[in-house]
């Protein structure tokens, strides 16, 4: 089970907005690039000011908006004939860049450290890479969970909210990321298994 399975309902809510964006001349690639640029800028601000916990309220807000933009660029591409090879590359590359930028600030927030955050970033990258490889075996892009992109956005948004509210994170919260690491590894295995059609 993954939050990703709620995506069709989310898309239905966004469809009127997508139509208006198309009418205004907005393209899928422009939305994709804009989401990545904002993610990198926000990540940079939170790295520099990681000790100002209140700023981390921005992260769950942006995580939600980013999920909306990710849905919007896909709908523009599919439903308004904007699919392109460049768009495919941009979609995958900007996702992993944005993830890394938004997870990195937590390396500067106790009790987390560079080791566990680097591991999360690496496994998040691997899960997306292995999901793309499913296409090679004719199984399509794999989005299998249990720790897909939407699930990670929810988790880090929740952690950021707790940090913003309390001004610190409990010592035991590092174990939440260890569980996330385990679930990310399981996600990687699931995507390989489903990509092979087993």
Secondary structure, 3 states (H helix, E strand, C coil): CCHHHHHHHHHHHHHHHHHHHHHCCCCHHHHHHHHHHHHHHHHHHHHHCCCCHHHHHHHHHHHHHHHHHHHHHHHHHHHCCCCCHHHHHHHHHHHHHHHHHHHHHHHHCCCCCHHHHHHHHHHHHHHHHHHHHHHHHCCCCCCCCCCCHHHHHHHHHHHHHHHHHHCCCCHHHHHHHHHHHHHHHHHHHHHHHHHCCC
